[in-house]
């Protein structure tokens, strides 16, 4: 018996465009896209053979009635779209950060529970082959007792002072800056692999204080770079460093050191099949050696522009898990709960960066 082909509607076509080939590669029908810029929505719909486009998400939900709604709009509207989409029976995949704060995220979890729908957070950087292998090795006890972990995520998007601002510069729309763009992925990778952060101390900065939000009515007020120290529930230490003003850099990296071994992970968006990532391991008294990590993806995953490759290679595997969960009536990780836990860490980071000192993470184990 053939599997059901689910219909999908996507709200937001910036990074949201990556979700179109991701869902299409998994046998879904993307039936609608939504963007306030009608010309852009029309262009994207034509490019990917999507039959309907909308300027307002309310119209998309009412008229297209997709089985699945993808939310890739600014975080300020994640909560309201998710609650409404769930209430009309759609399953929801929401981009990160899940909401503006942990309170909104909890309300989204409750809405999914009431509706009996599957809801997931798009933590797609769990899915490169090298990260999947790292996770399996950590689960198998390769590190022993974790001592410390460091992670970084560096991109150059706003390294140039003349780069045009977007809604990501405005806290009323974005909630966070580099921590919402990039750091939340590191928070998720640390939580997923090593356990919950219980307290954090953070320092953040804005690259060009003269930059304004779009329209110029006020100065940009979201951070361009941030450094975080964290204590995990296990007692291990973690450091995170993020920047969206790192000239010429475009990579993620994570290093973990324990009583039995060490792991080094790197993913740089350069060269063929970059989306596999790289992993090295060391144990005993030996030095680091490469760990083989087959991609496990069809060659077509590497075809297209950067955003299409990101979609097929890193969101596609998440979508595969999402669809399996819908068929089984489950909500697998990365769930809305994962998004909420990461959101609580972001809330604590923002509080620490604002007033200084250590701040406890709400809801973390003590």
C-alpha positions as CSV (number, residue, x, y, z in Angstrom):
1,X,0.0,0.0,0.0
2,X,1.4,3.4,-1.0
3,X,2.2,5.9,1.7
4,X,0.0,8.9,1.9
5,X,1.4,12.0,0.2
6,X,1.0,14.8,2.7
7,X,0.3,18.4,1.6
8,X,2.5,21.2,3.0
9,X,2.1,25.0,3.3
10,X,5.1,27.1,4.1
11,X,5.0,30.5,5.9
12,X,8.1,32.7,5.2
13,X,10.3,32.3,2.2
14,X,13.7,33.5,3.5
15,X,15.3,30.4,5.0
16,X,11.8,28.9,4.5
17,X,12.7,28.3,0.9
18,X,15.0,25.5,2.1
19,X,11.9,23.6,3.3
20,X,10.4,23.3,-0.2
21,X,13.0,20.9,-1.7
22,X,13.3,19.2,1.8
23,X,9.7,18.2,1.8
24,X,9.5,17.5,-2.0
25,X,12.5,15.1,-1.6
26,X,10.5,13.2,1.0
27,X,7.5,12.7,-1.3
28,X,5.3,15.5,0.0
29,X,3.3,18.0,-2.1
30,X,4.1,21.6,-1.3
31,X,0.7,23.1,-2.2
32,X,1.1,26.7,-0.9
33,X,3.7,29.3,0.1
34,X,3.1,32.5,2.0
35,X,5.1,35.7,2.0
36,X,4.0,39.3,2.4
37,X,6.1,40.2,-0.6
38,X,3.8,38.9,-3.3
39,X,6.3,39.2,-6.1
40,X,8.8,37.0,-4.1
41,X,6.1,34.5,-3.2
42,X,5.1,34.2,-6.9
43,X,8.6,33.8,-8.0
44,X,9.3,31.0,-5.5
45,X,6.0,29.3,-6.2
46,X,6.8,29.2,-10.0
47,X,10.4,28.0,-9.4
48,X,9.3,25.0,-7.4
49,X,6.0,24.2,-9.1
50,X,3.9,25.2,-6.0
51,X,0.3,25.8,-7.2
52,X,-0.8,28.5,-4.7
53,X,0.7,31.6,-3.1
54,X,-0.6,33.8,-0.4
55,X,0.3,37.1,1.2
56,X,-1.3,36.3,4.6
57,X,-0.9,33.1,6.5
58,X,-4.5,33.2,7.7
59,X,-5.7,32.9,4.1
60,X,-3.3,30.0,3.5
61,X,-4.7,28.0,6.4
62,X,-8.3,28.7,5.5
63,X,-8.1,28.2,1.7
64,X,-5.2,25.7,1.1
65,X,-5.8,23.6,4.3
66,X,-2.4,21.8,4.2
67,X,-1.8,18.7,6.3
68,X,1.5,20.2,7.5
69,X,2.4,23.9,8.2
70,X,6.0,25.0,8.2
71,X,6.6,28.2,10.1
72,X,9.7,30.1,8.9
73,X,8.5,33.6,9.6
74,X,10.1,35.9,12.3
75,X,9.9,34.5,15.8
76,X,7.5,37.2,16.9
77,X,4.7,35.4,15.0
78,X,5.7,31.8,15.6
79,X,3.3,31.4,18.6
80,X,0.2,32.8,17.0
81,X,0.7,30.9,13.7
82,X,1.5,27.6,15.5
83,X,-1.5,27.8,17.8
84,X,-3.9,28.6,14.9
85,X,-2.4,26.0,12.6
86,X,-2.7,23.3,15.3
87,X,-6.3,24.3,16.1
88,X,-7.4,23.6,12.5
89,X,-5.7,20.2,12.5
90,X,-2.4,20.8,10.9
91,X,0.9,19.2,12.0
92,X,3.6,21.9,12.6
93,X,7.3,22.1,11.9
94,X,8.6,25.4,13.3
95,X,11.9,27.1,12.7
96,X,14.1,28.1,15.6
97,X,14.1,29.9,17.9
98,X,10.7,28.3,18.7
99,X,9.2,31.5,20.2
100,X,10.1,34.8,21.8
101,X,10.5,33.3,25.2
102,X,10.0,30.0,27.1
103,X,6.5,31.0,28.2
104,X,5.3,31.3,24.6
105,X,7.0,28.0,23.7
106,X,5.2,26.2,26.6
107,X,1.9,27.6,25.2
108,X,2.8,26.1,21.8
109,X,3.5,22.7,23.5
110,X,0.1,22.8,25.2
111,X,-1.6,23.7,21.9
112,X,-0.1,20.7,20.2
113,X,-1.1,18.4,23.0
114,X,-4.7,19.7,22.9
115,X,-4.9,19.2,19.1
116,X,-3.3,15.8,19.2
117,X,-0.9,16.9,16.4
118,X,2.8,16.3,15.8
119,X,4.9,19.3,16.4
120,X,8.7,19.6,15.9
121,X,11.4,22.2,16.1
122,X,13.7,22.5,13.1
123,X,17.0,21.8,14.7
124,X,18.4,20.6,11.4
125,X,22.1,20.7,12.4
126,X,21.6,17.4,14.3
127,X,21.4,15.6,11.0
128,X,24.8,15.9,9.2
129,X,26.3,12.4,9.1
130,X,29.3,13.4,11.3
131,X,27.1,14.9,14.0
132,X,24.9,11.8,13.9
133,X,28.0,9.7,14.4
134,X,29.3,11.9,17.2
135,X,25.9,11.5,19.0
136,X,26.1,7.7,18.6
137,X,29.6,7.6,20.0
138,X,28.7,9.8,23.0
139,X,25.7,7.6,23.7
140,X,27.9,4.5,23.6
141,X,30.2,6.0,26.3
142,X,33.2,6.9,24.1
143,X,34.0,10.0,26.1
144,X,33.5,8.5,29.5
145,X,32.7,11.2,32.1
146,X,32.5,14.6,30.2
147,X,34.8,17.3,31.5
148,X,34.3,20.1,29.1
149,X,32.9,21.0,25.7
150,X,33.3,24.0,23.4
151,X,31.2,24.9,20.4
152,X,31.2,27.7,17.9
153,X,29.2,28.9,15.0
154,X,30.6,31.7,12.8
155,X,29.2,33.3,9.7
156,X,30.1,36.5,7.8
157,X,26.7,37.8,6.9
158,X,26.9,41.2,8.7
159,X,30.7,41.5,8.9
160,X,30.5,44.5,6.5
161,X,29.2,47.7,8.0
162,X,27.4,48.5,4.7
163,X,25.4,45.2,4.7
164,X,21.7,45.9,4.7
165,X,19.8,45.4,7.9
166,X,16.8,43.0,8.2
167,X,14.2,42.2,10.8
168,X,16.9,40.1,12.5
169,X,18.4,43.4,13.8
170,X,15.1,44.2,15.6
171,X,14.5,42.6,19.0
172,X,10.7,43.2,18.7
173,X,10.6,40.8,15.7
174,X,13.6,38.5,16.3
175,X,13.8,38.2,20.1
176,X,17.5,37.5,19.8
177,X,20.3,38.2,17.4
178,X,23.2,35.9,16.8
179,X,22.0,33.6,19.6
180,X,18.7,33.2,17.9
181,X,20.2,32.9,14.4
182,X,23.1,30.5,15.3
183,X,23.6,30.0,19.1
184,X,20.3,28.2,19.6
185,X,21.6,25.4,17.4
186,X,24.7,25.1,19.6
187,X,22.5,25.0,22.7
188,X,20.5,22.2,21.1
189,X,23.5,20.2,20.1
190,X,24.9,20.5,23.7
191,X,21.6,19.5,25.2
192,X,21.1,16.6,22.8
193,X,24.6,15.2,23.3
194,X,25.6,16.2,26.8
195,X,22.6,17.2,28.9
196,X,20.9,20.3,30.2
197,X,22.7,23.6,30.9
198,X,21.7,24.7,34.4
199,X,23.2,28.2,34.6
200,X,25.0,30.5,32.2
201,X,27.1,33.6,32.1
202,X,27.2,35.6,28.8
203,X,28.7,38.7,27.1
204,X,27.3,40.0,23.8
205,X,28.0,42.9,21.5
206,X,26.8,44.7,18.4
207,X,29.3,45.0,15.6
208,X,28.3,48.5,14.3
209,X,26.3,50.6,16.8
210,X,25.4,53.1,14.1
211,X,23.4,50.4,12.2
212,X,19.6,50.8,12.4
213,X,16.7,48.5,12.0
214,X,15.1,48.5,8.5
215,X,13.5,51.9,8.0
216,X,15.9,53.6,10.3
217,X,13.5,54.5,13.1
218,X,15.7,53.1,15.8
219,X,19.2,51.6,16.4
220,X,19.7,47.9,15.8
221,X,19.3,46.2,19.2
222,X,20.1,42.5,18.7
223,X,23.6,41.1,19.3
224,X,26.0,40.3,16.4
225,X,28.3,38.1,18.6
226,X,28.1,36.4,21.9
227,X,30.2,34.3,24.2
228,X,28.5,32.0,26.8
229,X,29.9,30.0,29.6
230,X,27.6,27.3,30.9
231,X,27.5,24.7,33.6
232,X,25.7,21.4,32.7
233,X,23.6,19.3,35.0
234,X,26.4,16.7,35.0
235,X,28.9,19.3,36.4
236,X,30.7,19.5,33.1
237,X,31.6,23.0,31.7
238,X,30.6,24.3,28.2
239,X,31.6,27.4,26.2
240,X,29.7,28.7,23.2
241,X,30.9,31.4,20.8
242,X,28.7,32.7,18.0
243,X,29.1,35.5,15.5
244,X,27.3,36.7,12.4
245,X,30.1,39.3,11.8
246,X,33.0,36.8,11.4
247,X,34.6,37.9,8.2
248,X,35.4,35.0,5.8
249,X,34.2,32.3,8.3
250,X,31.3,30.0,7.6
251,X,31.5,27.0,9.9
252,X,30.3,25.1,13.0
253,X,32.6,23.3,15.3
254,X,32.3,21.3,18.5
255,X,35.0,19.7,20.7
256,X,34.3,17.5,23.7
257,X,36.8,16.0,26.2
258,X,36.1,13.3,28.8
259,X,37.8,10.8,31.0
260,X,38.1,8.2,28.3
261,X,38.2,10.0,25.0
262,X,37.8,13.2,23.0
263,X,35.8,14.1,19.9
264,X,36.2,17.0,17.4
265,X,33.5,17.9,14.9
266,X,33.6,20.5,12.1
267,X,31.2,21.5,9.4
268,X,32.3,24.1,7.0
269,X,30.2,25.1,4.0
270,X,32.9,24.6,1.4
271,X,33.8,21.9,-1.1
272,X,31.7,19.0,-2.3
273,X,29.4,17.2,0.1
274,X,30.2,19.7,2.9
275,X,27.0,18.7,4.5
276,X,28.5,15.4,5.8
277,X,30.7,17.3,8.2
278,X,34.0,16.0,9.6
279,X,34.7,14.0,12.8
280,X,37.9,13.1,14.6
281,X,38.3,10.9,17.7
282,X,41.0,10.2,20.2
283,X,41.2,7.7,23.1
284,X,43.8,6.5,25.5
285,X,47.2,8.1,24.7
286,X,46.6,8.2,20.9
287,X,46.2,11.4,18.9
288,X,43.1,12.4,17.0
289,X,42.3,10.3,13.9
290,X,39.5,10.7,11.3
291,X,36.2,8.9,11.8
292,X,34.6,7.7,8.6
293,X,31.1,9.2,8.1
294,X,29.3,8.1,5.0
295,X,26.7,10.7,3.9
296,X,23.8,8.3,3.7
297,X,22.1,10.6,1.2
298,X,21.4,10.4,-2.5
299,X,23.8,12.3,-4.7
300,X,20.9,14.6,-5.7
301,X,21.1,16.0,-2.1
302,X,24.2,18.0,-3.2
303,X,22.5,19.5,-6.3
304,X,21.2,23.1,-6.4
305,X,22.1,26.3,-4.7
306,X,23.3,26.6,-1.1
307,X,19.9,26.9,0.5
308,X,18.5,24.0,-1.6
309,X,21.4,21.7,-0.6
310,X,20.9,22.7,3.1
311,X,17.2,21.8,2.7
312,X,17.7,18.4,1.1
313,X,20.7,17.3,3.1
314,X,19.9,18.6,6.6
315,X,16.2,19.3,6.8
316,X,15.3,16.4,4.6
317,X,16.3,13.8,7.2
318,X,14.4,15.7,9.9
319,X,11.3,15.7,7.6
320,X,11.6,11.9,7.1
321,X,11.4,11.5,10.9
322,X,8.6,14.0,11.1
323,X,6.5,12.1,8.5
324,X,7.2,8.8,10.3
325,X,6.0,10.4,13.5
326,X,2.8,11.6,11.9
327,X,2.0,8.1,10.6
328,X,2.7,6.6,14.1
329,X,1.0,9.4,16.1
330,X,4.2,10.4,17.9
331,X,6.2,13.6,18.5
332,X,9.9,12.7,18.3
333,X,12.9,14.8,19.1
334,X,13.6,17.6,18.1
335,X,10.2,18.3,19.5
336,X,8.5,21.5,20.7
337,X,9.8,20.5,24.2
338,X,13.4,20.6,22.8
339,X,12.6,24.0,21.4
340,X,11.3,25.2,24.7
341,X,14.3,23.9,26.6
342,X,16.6,25.7,24.3
343,X,14.5,28.8,24.5
344,X,14.9,28.8,28.3
345,X,18.6,28.8,27.8
346,X,18.3,31.8,25.4
347,X,16.2,33.6,28.0
348,X,19.0,33.1,30.6
349,X,21.7,34.2,28.1
350,X,19.8,37.4,27.4
351,X,19.4,38.1,31.1
352,X,23.1,37.5,31.8
353,X,24.3,39.6,28.8
354,X,22.0,42.4,30.0
355,X,22.9,42.5,33.7
356,X,26.1,40.4,34.0
357,X,26.9,37.4,36.2
358,X,25.5,33.9,36.3
359,X,21.8,33.3,35.6
360,X,20.0,30.0,36.3
361,X,18.1,28.4,33.4
362,X,14.4,28.2,34.2
363,X,13.2,24.6,34.6
364,X,16.7,23.0,34.4
365,X,17.5,20.2,36.8
366,X,19.3,21.2,39.9
